[in-house]
Amino acid sequence: MSKPTIKAFVFDAYGTLFDVHSVIEKCNELFPDKGEEISQVWRQKQLEYSFLRQLMGTYTTFFSITKDALHYACKQVGVGLSEKKEKELLSAYLKLNHYEEVKGVLEKLNPYQKAIFSNGSLDMLSPLVEHSSFGHLVDDVLTVDEVKQFKPTPMSYQLVLEKLGVRREEVLFMSSNPWDIAGATNFGFYTAWINRQDKVMDELGVRPHYEYKDLNGILEHLG
């Protein structure tokens, strides 16, 4: 495949830039030895609820979905969630750890447009980016909340073109989530699957254009 001319590097947030399971520490603090299980169920339901609400036509913000998913996870695991503990855990989601290579990669991409594009709403994304060490390196933080269409719907990805003023074939979109990569590839973006956990790609009739174990791989598209 010939090397594309990329003008905008667009990153998913959760699992790609930020480690969603860094909440395990806070979960374990509040619910000893239950942290990993709560975190896994929490993330699973967070995604599932966004897909289901998209199908049902009952859009609500990702923050609301994250809160609902947390309640489910605690019930599933069999622990009581007080108002105080709920607040602490949701607050932890606004201060997720970012992966170690992120800042260095963004610094090297400086001449290019760099944007985050997430299902997260701004009430989640803004504090997350501000708390990170690389917020000043990102040009735009885009949220599906503007169109009320969760990824991976085509209408959600259209927002990137409208906001950044680029064509589909000028975007390299990065995500660790196979469903997001499938949606973005289907839409017409060049895609790089950041396969941090050595997963298997979903069988959805599309493949990522590139696959890397972390974001350092995308640096081959410079110049």
VOVOLO-317918 format. One record per residue: x, y, z of N, C-alpha, C, O in turn; residue in three letters; residue number from 0. Coordinates in steps of 0.2 Angstrom, whole numbers. Layout:
! residues N
[[X; Y; Z]; [X; Y; Z]; [X; Y; Z]; [X; Y; Z]; ala; NUM]
...
***
This chain:
! residues 223
[[4; -6; 0]; [0; 0; 0]; [4; 6; 0]; [9; 7; 4]; met; 0]
[[3; 11; -4]; [7; 17; -5]; [6; 21; 2]; [0; 21; 5]; ser; 1]
[[11; 25; 4]; [10; 29; 10]; [5; 35; 9]; [6; 39; 4]; lys; 2]
[[0; 35; 13]; [-5; 41; 13]; [-2; 47; 15]; [3; 48; 18]; pro; 3]
[[-5; 53; 12]; [-3; 60; 14]; [-7; 62; 20]; [-13; 63; 19]; thr; 4]
[[-5; 61; 26]; [-9; 63; 32]; [-8; 70; 34]; [-3; 72; 35]; ile; 5]
[[-14; 73; 35]; [-14; 80; 38]; [-16; 80; 45]; [-14; 85; 49]; lys; 6]
[[-20; 75; 47]; [-23; 76; 54]; [-22; 69; 57]; [-24; 64; 55]; ala; 7]
[[-19; 69; 63]; [-18; 63; 67]; [-24; 63; 73]; [-24; 68; 77]; phe; 8]
[[-28; 59; 73]; [-34; 59; 77]; [-34; 53; 82]; [-34; 47; 79]; val; 9]
[[-35; 54; 88]; [-34; 49; 93]; [-41; 48; 97]; [-44; 52; 99]; phe; 10]
[[-43; 41; 97]; [-48; 40; 102]; [-44; 41; 109]; [-38; 41; 110]; asp; 11]
[[-49; 42; 114]; [-46; 43; 121]; [-45; 37; 125]; [-40; 35; 128]; ala; 12]
[[-51; 34; 127]; [-51; 28; 132]; [-48; 22; 129]; [-50; 19; 124]; tyr; 13]
[[-42; 20; 132]; [-39; 14; 130]; [-33; 15; 125]; [-29; 11; 124]; gly; 14]
[[-34; 21; 122]; [-29; 23; 117]; [-24; 28; 120]; [-18; 26; 120]; thr; 15]
[[-26; 33; 123]; [-22; 38; 126]; [-22; 37; 134]; [-16; 37; 137]; leu; 16]
[[-27; 35; 136]; [-28; 34; 144]; [-30; 27; 145]; [-34; 24; 142]; phe; 17]
[[-27; 25; 151]; [-28; 18; 153]; [-35; 18; 158]; [-35; 20; 163]; asp; 18]
[[-40; 15; 155]; [-46; 15; 158]; [-46; 11; 165]; [-50; 12; 169]; val; 19]
[[-41; 6; 165]; [-41; 2; 171]; [-36; 4; 176]; [-35; 1; 181]; his; 20]
[[-34; 11; 175]; [-30; 14; 181]; [-35; 15; 187]; [-33; 17; 192]; ser; 21]
[[-42; 14; 186]; [-46; 15; 191]; [-46; 9; 196]; [-49; 10; 201]; val; 22]
[[-43; 4; 194]; [-43; -2; 198]; [-40; 0; 205]; [-42; -3; 210]; ile; 23]
[[-35; 4; 206]; [-32; 6; 212]; [-37; 9; 217]; [-38; 7; 223]; glu; 24]
[[-41; 14; 214]; [-46; 17; 218]; [-52; 12; 220]; [-55; 12; 225]; lys; 25]
[[-54; 7; 215]; [-59; 2; 216]; [-56; -2; 222]; [-60; -4; 227]; cys; 26]
[[-50; -4; 222]; [-47; -9; 227]; [-47; -5; 234]; [-48; -8; 239]; asn; 27]
[[-46; 1; 234]; [-46; 5; 240]; [-53; 5; 243]; [-53; 5; 249]; glu; 28]
[[-58; 6; 239]; [-65; 6; 242]; [-68; -1; 243]; [-72; -2; 247]; leu; 29]
[[-66; -5; 239]; [-68; -12; 239]; [-62; -17; 238]; [-61; -20; 233]; phe; 30]
[[-59; -19; 244]; [-53; -23; 244]; [-54; -29; 240]; [-59; -33; 241]; pro; 31]
[[-49; -31; 235]; [-49; -37; 231]; [-54; -38; 226]; [-55; -43; 223]; asp; 32]
[[-58; -32; 225]; [-64; -32; 220]; [-62; -28; 214]; [-66; -27; 210]; lys; 33]
[[-56; -24; 215]; [-55; -19; 210]; [-55; -21; 203]; [-58; -18; 199]; gly; 34]
[[-51; -26; 201]; [-50; -28; 194]; [-57; -30; 191]; [-59; -29; 186]; glu; 35]
[[-61; -34; 195]; [-67; -37; 193]; [-72; -31; 192]; [-76; -31; 187]; glu; 36]
[[-72; -26; 196]; [-77; -20; 195]; [-75; -16; 189]; [-79; -14; 185]; ile; 37]
[[-68; -15; 188]; [-66; -11; 183]; [-67; -15; 176]; [-69; -11; 171]; ser; 38]
[[-67; -21; 176]; [-68; -25; 170]; [-75; -24; 168]; [-77; -23; 162]; gln; 39]
[[-80; -26; 173]; [-87; -25; 171]; [-89; -18; 170]; [-93; -17; 165]; val; 40]
[[-86; -14; 173]; [-88; -6; 172]; [-87; -4; 165]; [-91; -1; 162]; trp; 41]
[[-81; -6; 163]; [-79; -4; 156]; [-83; -8; 151]; [-86; -5; 146]; arg; 42]
[[-84; -14; 152]; [-89; -18; 147]; [-96; -15; 147]; [-98; -15; 141]; gln; 43]
[[-99; -14; 152]; [-105; -11; 152]; [-105; -4; 150]; [-110; -2; 146]; lys; 44]
[[-100; 0; 151]; [-100; 7; 148]; [-100; 7; 140]; [-104; 11; 137]; gln; 45]
[[-97; 2; 137]; [-97; 1; 130]; [-104; -1; 128]; [-107; 1; 123]; leu; 46]
[[-106; -6; 131]; [-112; -10; 129]; [-118; -5; 130]; [-122; -5; 125]; glu; 47]
[[-118; -1; 135]; [-124; 4; 136]; [-124; 9; 130]; [-129; 12; 128]; tyr; 48]
[[-118; 11; 128]; [-117; 16; 123]; [-120; 13; 116]; [-123; 17; 112]; ser; 49]
[[-118; 7; 115]; [-121; 4; 109]; [-128; 3; 109]; [-132; 4; 104]; phe; 50]
[[-131; 1; 115]; [-138; -1; 116]; [-142; 6; 115]; [-147; 6; 112]; leu; 51]
[[-139; 11; 118]; [-143; 17; 118]; [-143; 20; 111]; [-148; 23; 109]; arg; 52]
[[-138; 19; 107]; [-138; 21; 100]; [-143; 17; 96]; [-147; 20; 92]; gln; 53]
[[-143; 11; 97]; [-148; 7; 94]; [-156; 9; 96]; [-160; 9; 92]; leu; 54]
[[-156; 10; 102]; [-163; 11; 105]; [-165; 19; 103]; [-171; 20; 104]; met; 55]
[[-160; 23; 101]; [-162; 30; 100]; [-163; 34; 107]; [-167; 38; 107]; gly; 56]
[[-160; 32; 112]; [-161; 35; 119]; [-154; 38; 121]; [-151; 36; 126]; thr; 57]
[[-151; 42; 117]; [-145; 45; 118]; [-145; 49; 125]; [-149; 52; 127]; tyr; 58]
[[-139; 48; 129]; [-137; 52; 135]; [-130; 52; 135]; [-126; 49; 131]; thr; 59]
[[-127; 57; 139]; [-120; 58; 139]; [-116; 52; 141]; [-119; 48; 145]; thr; 60]
[[-110; 52; 139]; [-106; 46; 141]; [-104; 46; 149]; [-103; 41; 152]; phe; 61]
[[-105; 52; 152]; [-104; 53; 159]; [-110; 49; 162]; [-109; 45; 167]; phe; 62]
[[-116; 50; 160]; [-122; 47; 163]; [-121; 39; 162]; [-123; 36; 166]; ser; 63]
[[-119; 37; 156]; [-118; 30; 154]; [-113; 27; 159]; [-114; 22; 161]; ile; 64]
[[-107; 31; 160]; [-102; 28; 164]; [-105; 27; 172]; [-103; 23; 175]; thr; 65]
[[-109; 32; 174]; [-112; 31; 180]; [-116; 25; 181]; [-116; 22; 186]; lys; 66]
[[-121; 24; 176]; [-125; 19; 176]; [-121; 12; 176]; [-123; 7; 179]; asp; 67]
[[-116; 12; 172]; [-112; 6; 171]; [-108; 4; 178]; [-107; -1; 179]; ala; 68]
[[-106; 10; 181]; [-103; 9; 188]; [-108; 5; 193]; [-107; 1; 196]; leu; 69]
[[-114; 8; 193]; [-120; 5; 197]; [-121; -2; 195]; [-121; -7; 200]; his; 70]
[[-121; -4; 189]; [-122; -11; 187]; [-116; -15; 189]; [-117; -21; 192]; tyr; 71]
[[-110; -13; 188]; [-104; -17; 190]; [-104; -18; 198]; [-102; -24; 200]; ala; 72]
[[-106; -13; 202]; [-106; -14; 209]; [-111; -20; 211]; [-110; -24; 215]; cys; 73]
[[-117; -19; 208]; [-122; -24; 209]; [-120; -31; 207]; [-121; -36; 210]; lys; 74]
[[-117; -31; 201]; [-114; -38; 198]; [-109; -41; 203]; [-109; -47; 204]; gln; 75]
[[-105; -37; 205]; [-99; -39; 210]; [-102; -41; 217]; [-99; -44; 221]; val; 76]
[[-107; -37; 219]; [-110; -39; 225]; [-108; -34; 231]; [-107; -36; 236]; gly; 77]
[[-106; -28; 229]; [-104; -23; 234]; [-109; -17; 234]; [-112; -15; 229]; val; 78]
[[-109; -14; 240]; [-114; -8; 240]; [-110; -2; 238]; [-104; 0; 240]; gly; 79]
[[-114; 3; 234]; [-111; 9; 232]; [-114; 15; 235]; [-120; 17; 233]; leu; 80]
[[-111; 18; 240]; [-114; 24; 243]; [-113; 30; 239]; [-109; 29; 234]; ser; 81]
[[-116; 35; 240]; [-115; 41; 236]; [-108; 44; 236]; [-105; 46; 231]; glu; 82]
[[-105; 43; 242]; [-98; 45; 243]; [-93; 41; 239]; [-89; 44; 235]; lys; 83]
[[-94; 35; 239]; [-90; 30; 235]; [-91; 31; 227]; [-86; 31; 223]; lys; 84]
[[-97; 32; 225]; [-99; 34; 218]; [-95; 40; 216]; [-92; 40; 211]; glu; 85]
[[-95; 45; 220]; [-92; 51; 218]; [-84; 50; 218]; [-81; 53; 213]; lys; 86]
[[-81; 47; 222]; [-74; 45; 222]; [-72; 42; 216]; [-67; 43; 213]; glu; 87]
[[-76; 37; 214]; [-75; 32; 208]; [-76; 36; 202]; [-71; 36; 197]; leu; 88]
[[-81; 40; 201]; [-82; 44; 195]; [-76; 50; 195]; [-74; 51; 189]; leu; 89]
[[-74; 52; 200]; [-69; 57; 200]; [-62; 54; 198]; [-58; 57; 194]; ser; 90]
[[-61; 48; 200]; [-55; 44; 197]; [-55; 43; 190]; [-50; 43; 187]; ala; 91]
[[-61; 43; 187]; [-62; 42; 179]; [-60; 49; 176]; [-58; 48; 170]; tyr; 92]
[[-60; 54; 180]; [-58; 60; 177]; [-50; 62; 177]; [-47; 67; 175]; leu; 93]
[[-47; 57; 180]; [-39; 57; 182]; [-36; 51; 180]; [-31; 49; 183]; lys; 94]
[[-38; 48; 174]; [-35; 42; 172]; [-28; 43; 170]; [-26; 48; 168]; leu; 95]
[[-24; 38; 172]; [-17; 38; 169]; [-16; 38; 162]; [-20; 34; 159]; asn; 96]
[[-12; 41; 159]; [-11; 40; 152]; [-5; 36; 151]; [0; 35; 155]; his; 97]
[[-4; 33; 145]; [1; 28; 143]; [7; 32; 142]; [8; 38; 140]; tyr; 98]
[[13; 28; 144]; [19; 32; 145]; [22; 35; 138]; [26; 40; 139]; glu; 99]
[[20; 32; 133]; [23; 35; 126]; [19; 41; 123]; [22; 44; 119]; glu; 100]
[[13; 42; 126]; [9; 47; 123]; [12; 54; 122]; [12; 57; 117]; val; 101]
[[15; 57; 127]; [17; 64; 127]; [23; 64; 122]; [23; 69; 118]; lys; 102]
[[28; 60; 122]; [33; 60; 117]; [31; 59; 110]; [34; 63; 106]; gly; 103]
[[26; 55; 109]; [23; 54; 102]; [20; 61; 100]; [21; 63; 94]; val; 104]
[[16; 64; 104]; [13; 70; 102]; [18; 76; 101]; [16; 80; 96]; leu; 105]
[[23; 76; 105]; [28; 81; 103]; [31; 80; 97]; [33; 85; 93]; glu; 106]
[[32; 74; 94]; [35; 73; 88]; [30; 74; 82]; [32; 75; 76]; lys; 107]
[[24; 75; 84]; [19; 76; 78]; [17; 83; 78]; [12; 85; 75]; leu; 108]
[[21; 88; 81]; [19; 95; 82]; [18; 98; 75]; [13; 103; 76]; asn; 109]
[[21; 97; 70]; [19; 101; 64]; [12; 99; 61]; [9; 103; 57]; pro; 110]
[[9; 94; 63]; [2; 91; 61]; [-4; 93; 65]; [-3; 95; 71]; tyr; 111]
[[-10; 93; 62]; [-16; 93; 67]; [-16; 87; 71]; [-15; 82; 69]; gln; 112]
[[-18; 88; 77]; [-18; 83; 82]; [-25; 84; 86]; [-26; 89; 89]; lys; 113]
[[-29; 79; 86]; [-35; 80; 89]; [-37; 73; 93]; [-35; 68; 91]; ala; 114]
[[-41; 74; 98]; [-44; 68; 102]; [-51; 68; 99]; [-55; 73; 99]; ile; 115]
[[-54; 62; 98]; [-61; 61; 96]; [-63; 55; 100]; [-61; 50; 99]; phe; 116]
[[-68; 57; 104]; [-70; 52; 109]; [-78; 52; 110]; [-82; 57; 108]; ser; 117]
[[-80; 46; 112]; [-87; 45; 114]; [-89; 49; 120]; [-94; 51; 122]; asn; 118]
[[-83; 51; 124]; [-84; 54; 130]; [-87; 61; 129]; [-85; 64; 124]; gly; 119]
[[-90; 64; 134]; [-93; 70; 134]; [-88; 75; 137]; [-83; 73; 140]; ser; 120]
[[-88; 82; 135]; [-83; 86; 138]; [-82; 87; 145]; [-77; 88; 148]; leu; 121]
[[-88; 85; 149]; [-87; 85; 156]; [-83; 80; 159]; [-81; 80; 164]; asp; 122]
[[-81; 75; 154]; [-77; 70; 156]; [-70; 71; 153]; [-65; 70; 156]; met; 123]
[[-70; 73; 147]; [-64; 74; 143]; [-59; 80; 145]; [-53; 79; 145]; leu; 124]
[[-63; 86; 146]; [-59; 92; 148]; [-55; 91; 154]; [-49; 92; 154]; ser; 125]
[[-58; 88; 160]; [-53; 87; 166]; [-48; 82; 165]; [-43; 82; 167]; pro; 126]
[[-50; 77; 161]; [-45; 72; 159]; [-39; 74; 155]; [-33; 73; 157]; leu; 127]
[[-40; 78; 150]; [-35; 81; 146]; [-31; 86; 150]; [-25; 87; 150]; val; 128]
[[-34; 90; 154]; [-31; 95; 158]; [-26; 92; 164]; [-21; 95; 166]; glu; 129]
[[-29; 87; 166]; [-25; 83; 171]; [-19; 80; 169]; [-14; 78; 172]; his; 130]
[[-19; 78; 162]; [-13; 75; 159]; [-7; 80; 158]; [-8; 86; 159]; ser; 131]
[[-1; 77; 156]; [5; 81; 155]; [5; 83; 147]; [10; 87; 146]; ser; 132]
[[0; 82; 143]; [1; 83; 136]; [-5; 87; 133]; [-6; 88; 127]; phe; 133]
[[-9; 90; 138]; [-15; 94; 135]; [-13; 100; 130]; [-17; 101; 126]; gly; 134]
[[-7; 103; 132]; [-5; 108; 127]; [-3; 106; 120]; [-2; 110; 116]; his; 135]
[[-2; 100; 120]; [0; 97; 113]; [-6; 95; 109]; [-4; 93; 103]; leu; 136]
[[-12; 95; 111]; [-18; 93; 107]; [-21; 99; 105]; [-23; 104; 108]; val; 137]
[[-23; 100; 98]; [-26; 105; 95]; [-33; 106; 96]; [-36; 111; 97]; asp; 138]
[[-37; 100; 96]; [-44; 100; 97]; [-46; 94; 101]; [-43; 88; 101]; asp; 139]
[[-51; 94; 105]; [-54; 89; 108]; [-62; 88; 106]; [-66; 93; 107]; val; 140]
[[-63; 83; 102]; [-70; 83; 99]; [-74; 77; 102]; [-71; 72; 104]; leu; 141]
[[-80; 78; 103]; [-84; 74; 106]; [-91; 72; 102]; [-93; 77; 99]; thr; 142]
[[-93; 66; 102]; [-99; 64; 99]; [-105; 68; 102]; [-110; 68; 99]; val; 143]
[[-104; 71; 108]; [-110; 74; 111]; [-112; 80; 106]; [-118; 82; 107]; asp; 144]
[[-108; 82; 102]; [-110; 88; 97]; [-115; 85; 92]; [-120; 89; 90]; glu; 145]
[[-115; 79; 91]; [-120; 76; 86]; [-124; 71; 89]; [-129; 69; 85]; val; 146]
[[-123; 69; 95]; [-127; 64; 98]; [-128; 58; 95]; [-133; 55; 94]; lys; 147]
[[-122; 56; 92]; [-122; 49; 88]; [-115; 46; 91]; [-110; 48; 89]; gln; 148]
[[-116; 40; 94]; [-110; 37; 97]; [-106; 34; 91]; [-109; 31; 86]; phe; 149]
[[-99; 34; 92]; [-95; 29; 87]; [-98; 22; 89]; [-99; 20; 95]; lys; 150]
[[-98; 18; 84]; [-95; 18; 77]; [-100; 20; 72]; [-99; 18; 66]; pro; 151]
[[-105; 25; 73]; [-109; 27; 67]; [-106; 31; 63]; [-101; 35; 65]; thr; 152]
[[-107; 31; 56]; [-104; 35; 51]; [-105; 43; 53]; [-100; 47; 52]; pro; 153]
[[-111; 44; 55]; [-112; 51; 57]; [-107; 54; 62]; [-106; 60; 62]; met; 154]
[[-105; 50; 67]; [-101; 52; 72]; [-94; 54; 69]; [-91; 59; 71]; ser; 155]
[[-91; 50; 64]; [-85; 51; 62]; [-85; 57; 57]; [-80; 61; 56]; tyr; 156]
[[-91; 59; 54]; [-91; 65; 50]; [-89; 71; 53]; [-87; 76; 50]; gln; 157]
[[-90; 71; 60]; [-89; 77; 64]; [-81; 79; 63]; [-80; 85; 63]; leu; 158]
[[-77; 74; 63]; [-70; 75; 62]; [-68; 79; 56]; [-65; 84; 56]; val; 159]
[[-72; 78; 50]; [-70; 81; 44]; [-73; 88; 45]; [-69; 93; 42]; leu; 160]
[[-79; 89; 48]; [-82; 96; 48]; [-77; 100; 53]; [-77; 106; 51]; glu; 161]
[[-75; 98; 58]; [-71; 102; 63]; [-64; 103; 61]; [-61; 108; 62]; lys; 162]
[[-61; 98; 58]; [-54; 99; 56]; [-53; 101; 49]; [-47; 103; 47]; leu; 163]
[[-58; 101; 45]; [-57; 104; 38]; [-53; 100; 34]; [-49; 102; 30]; gly; 164]
[[-53; 93; 34]; [-49; 88; 31]; [-53; 83; 27]; [-59; 83; 28]; val; 165]
[[-51; 80; 22]; [-54; 74; 19]; [-53; 68; 22]; [-48; 67; 26]; arg; 166]
[[-57; 63; 21]; [-56; 56; 25]; [-50; 53; 24]; [-47; 51; 29]; arg; 167]
[[-47; 54; 18]; [-41; 51; 16]; [-35; 54; 19]; [-29; 52; 18]; glu; 168]
[[-36; 60; 22]; [-30; 64; 25]; [-30; 63; 33]; [-26; 66; 36]; glu; 169]
[[-34; 58; 35]; [-35; 57; 42]; [-31; 50; 44]; [-33; 45; 41]; val; 170]
[[-27; 50; 49]; [-25; 44; 52]; [-28; 44; 59]; [-27; 48; 63]; leu; 171]
[[-33; 39; 60]; [-36; 38; 66]; [-34; 32; 70]; [-33; 27; 67]; phe; 172]
[[-32; 34; 76]; [-29; 29; 81]; [-34; 27; 86]; [-37; 31; 89]; met; 173]
[[-35; 20; 87]; [-39; 18; 93]; [-36; 11; 95]; [-34; 7; 91]; ser; 174]
[[-37; 9; 101]; [-36; 3; 104]; [-42; -2; 103]; [-41; -8; 105]; ser; 175]
[[-47; 1; 102]; [-54; -3; 102]; [-55; -5; 95]; [-56; -1; 90]; asn; 176]
[[-56; -12; 94]; [-57; -15; 87]; [-63; -12; 84]; [-63; -11; 78]; pro; 177]
[[-69; -11; 88]; [-75; -9; 85]; [-74; -2; 83]; [-78; 0; 78]; trp; 178]
[[-70; 2; 86]; [-69; 9; 84]; [-65; 9; 77]; [-66; 13; 73]; asp; 179]
[[-60; 5; 77]; [-56; 4; 71]; [-60; 2; 65]; [-59; 4; 59]; ile; 180]
[[-65; -3; 66]; [-69; -5; 61]; [-73; 0; 58]; [-74; 1; 52]; ala; 181]
[[-76; 4; 63]; [-81; 10; 61]; [-77; 15; 57]; [-80; 18; 52]; gly; 182]
[[-71; 17; 59]; [-67; 22; 56]; [-65; 20; 49]; [-64; 24; 45]; ala; 183]
[[-63; 14; 49]; [-60; 11; 42]; [-66; 11; 37]; [-66; 13; 32]; thr; 184]
[[-72; 9; 40]; [-78; 8; 36]; [-80; 15; 33]; [-82; 16; 28]; asn; 185]
[[-79; 20; 37]; [-80; 27; 36]; [-76; 30; 30]; [-78; 35; 26]; phe; 186]
[[-69; 28; 30]; [-65; 30; 25]; [-58; 33; 28]; [-54; 35; 24]; gly; 187]
[[-57; 33; 34]; [-51; 35; 37]; [-46; 30; 36]; [-47; 24; 35]; phe; 188]
[[-40; 32; 36]; [-34; 28; 37]; [-34; 26; 44]; [-35; 31; 48]; tyr; 189]
[[-33; 20; 46]; [-33; 18; 53]; [-27; 14; 55]; [-24; 10; 52]; thr; 190]
[[-25; 16; 62]; [-20; 12; 65]; [-23; 9; 72]; [-25; 13; 76]; ala; 191]
[[-23; 3; 72]; [-25; -1; 78]; [-19; -1; 83]; [-14; -4; 81]; trp; 192]
[[-20; 2; 89]; [-15; 2; 94]; [-17; -4; 98]; [-21; -4; 103]; ile; 193]
[[-14; -10; 96]; [-16; -16; 99]; [-12; -18; 106]; [-7; -22; 105]; asn; 194]
[[-13; -14; 111]; [-9; -14; 117]; [-9; -21; 120]; [-4; -23; 124]; arg; 195]
[[-15; -25; 120]; [-15; -31; 124]; [-15; -37; 119]; [-18; -42; 121]; gln; 196]
[[-13; -36; 113]; [-12; -42; 109]; [-19; -46; 108]; [-19; -52; 109]; asp; 197]
[[-24; -42; 106]; [-30; -44; 105]; [-31; -47; 98]; [-26; -46; 94]; lys; 198]
[[-37; -50; 96]; [-38; -52; 89]; [-43; -47; 87]; [-48; -45; 90]; val; 199]
[[-42; -45; 80]; [-47; -40; 77]; [-54; -43; 76]; [-55; -49; 74]; met; 200]
[[-59; -39; 77]; [-66; -41; 76]; [-67; -43; 69]; [-64; -40; 64]; asp; 201]
[[-71; -48; 68]; [-73; -50; 61]; [-79; -46; 59]; [-85; -48; 59]; glu; 202]
[[-78; -40; 56]; [-83; -36; 54]; [-82; -34; 47]; [-85; -29; 44]; leu; 203]
[[-78; -37; 43]; [-78; -36; 36]; [-73; -31; 34]; [-72; -29; 28]; gly; 204]
[[-69; -28; 39]; [-64; -23; 38]; [-58; -24; 42]; [-59; -27; 48]; val; 205]
[[-52; -22; 40]; [-46; -23; 43]; [-43; -16; 44]; [-44; -12; 40]; arg; 206]
[[-39; -15; 50]; [-35; -9; 50]; [-30; -8; 45]; [-27; -13; 43]; pro; 207]
[[-28; -2; 43]; [-23; -1; 38]; [-16; -3; 41]; [-12; -5; 38]; his; 208]
[[-16; -1; 48]; [-9; -2; 51]; [-11; -5; 58]; [-16; -4; 61]; tyr; 209]
[[-6; -9; 61]; [-7; -11; 68]; [0; -11; 71]; [5; -13; 69]; glu; 210]
[[-1; -8; 77]; [5; -6; 81]; [4; -8; 89]; [-2; -9; 91]; tyr; 211]
[[9; -10; 92]; [8; -12; 99]; [7; -6; 104]; [4; -6; 109]; lys; 212]
[[10; 0; 101]; [9; 6; 105]; [9; 12; 100]; [10; 11; 94]; asp; 213]
[[8; 18; 102]; [8; 24; 98]; [15; 26; 94]; [14; 29; 90]; leu; 214]
[[20; 23; 97]; [26; 25; 94]; [26; 22; 86]; [30; 25; 82]; asn; 215]
[[22; 17; 85]; [22; 15; 78]; [20; 20; 73]; [22; 20; 67]; gly; 216]
[[16; 25; 75]; [13; 29; 70]; [18; 34; 68]; [17; 38; 63]; ile; 217]
[[24; 35; 71]; [29; 40; 69]; [32; 38; 62]; [35; 43; 59]; leu; 218]
[[30; 32; 59]; [33; 31; 53]; [29; 35; 47]; [31; 35; 42]; glu; 219]
[[23; 38; 49]; [20; 42; 45]; [22; 49; 44]; [18; 53; 41]; his; 220]
[[27; 51; 48]; [29; 58; 48]; [33; 59; 41]; [37; 55; 39]; leu; 221]
[[33; 65; 39]; [37; 67; 33]; [35; 65; 26]; [38; 67; 21]; gly; 222]
***
